[in-house]
Amino acid sequence: MSKKNIDFDFSKILFLIGDTGTVAIVRLVEKKILFIGTPDKEEIAVFLEKGDLIAVSAFGKGEKYEKAIRAMVYLTKEMDSSIIVLDKDHPSSKRLDLVLSVGEKIRLNCNITPGTHPEQDVLCSCNSLSGLEINKTENGVEIEGILDNYKVEEF
């Protein structure tokens, strides 16, 4: 399997651009605790380390989606917003434009229902990005799989 290292500092955002969707990744500057609200009315604490990843998947591409991604990253990274997980049959999961995952490793998958996975190593994506595995490195990320289009910008 193909592997690609992409280095970017903490002030940058990496956009992976697929045929019909976008996934963006930022790196955490410091340790952080985020909370996940589950359908079972439980709250799971996720302990993140410096360099861990916040990944946001959008089911569209272009400026409108990139602005929305930046807003969601800001809410999570700077405001410590909770992550909400829906029931698998929740009607809102069909209308989600953005979903989020956090951690040191994130697997993109187009065969899951958006917003329904409390496991933070899996993230729903468009078909053309599905199958990519994103792992944190000391200076950025290592992406396993075929990646055709990406860009790094100031956050």
C-alpha positions as CSV (number, residue, x, y, z in Angstrom):
1,M,0.0,0.0,0.0
2,S,1.2,3.5,-0.8
3,K,2.3,5.8,2.0
4,K,2.7,9.6,1.9
5,N,4.2,11.8,4.7
6,I,2.8,15.3,4.8
7,D,4.5,17.7,7.3
8,F,2.6,20.7,8.5
9,D,2.9,22.8,11.7
10,F,0.2,23.5,14.3
11,S,-1.0,26.7,12.6
12,K,-1.9,24.9,9.4
13,I,-4.8,22.9,8.1
14,L,-4.5,20.0,5.7
15,F,-7.3,19.5,3.2
16,L,-7.7,16.1,1.4
17,I,-9.9,16.7,-1.6
18,G,-11.9,13.9,-3.1
19,D,-14.3,13.7,-6.0
20,T,-17.4,14.6,-4.0
21,G,-16.0,15.4,-0.5
22,T,-13.3,16.9,1.6
23,V,-11.5,15.8,4.8
24,A,-9.5,18.3,6.7
25,I,-6.9,17.7,9.5
26,V,-5.4,19.8,12.1
27,R,-2.9,18.9,14.9
28,L,-3.4,19.7,18.5
29,V,-0.9,22.1,20.1
30,E,-1.4,20.7,23.6
31,K,-3.1,17.9,25.6
32,K,-6.9,18.2,25.7
33,I,-9.9,16.3,27.0
34,L,-12.9,16.1,24.8
35,F,-16.3,14.5,25.7
36,I,-18.4,12.3,23.5
37,G,-22.1,12.2,24.1
38,T,-23.5,8.7,23.2
39,P,-27.0,7.6,22.2
40,D,-27.0,5.6,25.6
41,K,-26.9,9.0,27.4
42,E,-23.4,8.3,28.5
43,E,-20.4,10.6,28.2
44,I,-17.0,9.3,27.2
45,A,-13.9,11.3,27.9
46,V,-11.2,11.2,25.2
47,F,-7.7,12.1,26.4
48,L,-5.8,13.7,23.5
49,E,-2.0,14.3,23.4
50,K,0.0,17.1,21.7
51,G,0.1,16.3,18.0
52,D,-3.1,14.3,18.0
53,L,-5.5,14.9,15.1
54,I,-8.9,16.6,14.6
55,A,-10.3,15.4,11.3
56,V,-13.5,16.8,9.8
57,S,-15.2,15.2,6.8
58,A,-17.5,17.2,4.6
59,F,-19.9,15.7,2.1
60,G,-19.1,18.3,-0.5
61,K,-16.1,20.4,-1.7
62,G,-15.2,24.0,-2.4
63,E,-15.1,27.2,-0.4
64,K,-18.5,26.8,1.3
65,Y,-17.4,23.4,2.8
66,E,-13.9,24.6,3.7
67,K,-15.4,27.5,5.7
68,A,-17.7,25.1,7.5
69,I,-14.8,22.7,8.2
70,R,-12.8,25.6,9.7
71,A,-15.7,26.6,11.9
72,M,-16.1,23.0,13.2
73,V,-12.4,22.7,13.9
74,Y,-12.5,25.9,15.8
75,L,-15.4,24.8,17.9
76,T,-13.6,21.6,18.8
77,K,-10.0,22.8,19.1
78,E,-10.6,26.1,20.8
79,M,-14.0,25.9,22.5
80,D,-13.7,22.2,23.5
81,S,-17.2,21.5,22.0
82,S,-18.5,18.0,22.8
83,I,-18.8,15.4,20.1
84,I,-22.3,14.0,19.7
85,V,-23.0,10.5,18.4
86,L,-26.4,9.7,17.0
87,D,-28.3,6.4,17.0
88,K,-27.8,4.4,13.8
89,D,-31.4,4.9,12.7
90,H,-31.6,8.6,13.7
91,P,-33.1,10.6,10.8
92,S,-30.6,13.5,11.2
93,S,-27.7,11.3,10.2
94,K,-28.9,11.4,6.6
95,R,-28.7,15.3,6.6
96,L,-25.3,15.7,8.2
97,D,-22.9,17.8,6.0
98,L,-20.0,17.5,8.4
99,V,-18.7,14.8,10.8
100,L,-15.7,14.7,13.1
101,S,-13.2,12.4,14.6
102,V,-10.2,12.9,16.9
103,G,-7.1,10.9,17.9
104,E,-3.7,9.7,16.7
105,K,-5.1,7.5,13.9
106,I,-8.2,7.9,11.7
107,R,-9.5,5.5,9.1
108,L,-11.8,6.9,6.4
109,N,-14.8,4.8,5.4
110,C,-17.7,5.5,3.0
111,N,-19.7,2.4,4.2
112,I,-20.8,3.7,7.6
113,T,-23.6,5.9,8.7
114,P,-22.4,9.5,9.3
115,G,-22.4,10.6,13.0
116,T,-23.1,7.2,14.5
117,H,-19.7,5.9,15.5
118,P,-18.3,6.7,19.0
119,E,-15.1,4.9,18.0
120,Q,-12.9,7.9,17.2
121,D,-10.6,6.0,14.8
122,V,-13.2,5.8,12.1
123,L,-14.7,8.6,10.1
124,C,-17.3,8.6,7.3
125,S,-16.0,10.1,4.1
126,C,-16.8,10.3,0.4
127,N,-16.1,7.2,-1.7
128,S,-12.9,8.5,-3.3
129,L,-11.2,9.1,0.1
130,S,-12.6,5.9,1.6
131,G,-9.9,3.5,2.7
132,L,-7.3,6.1,3.6
133,E,-5.6,5.7,7.0
134,I,-4.2,8.8,8.6
135,N,-1.6,8.5,11.3
136,K,-0.1,11.3,13.3
137,T,3.7,11.7,13.0
138,E,6.0,14.0,14.9
139,N,5.8,16.7,12.2
140,G,2.4,16.0,10.6
141,V,0.7,12.9,9.2
142,E,1.4,9.7,7.3
143,I,-1.4,8.7,4.9
144,E,-1.7,5.1,3.8
145,G,-3.6,4.7,0.5
146,I,-3.8,6.5,-2.7
147,L,-4.2,10.3,-2.3
148,D,-4.5,12.3,-5.5
149,N,-5.3,15.8,-4.3
150,Y,-4.5,17.8,-1.2
151,K,-3.4,21.2,0.0
152,V,-2.0,22.8,3.2
153,E,-3.2,26.3,4.2
154,E,-3.0,28.6,7.2
155,F,-5.7,27.9,9.7
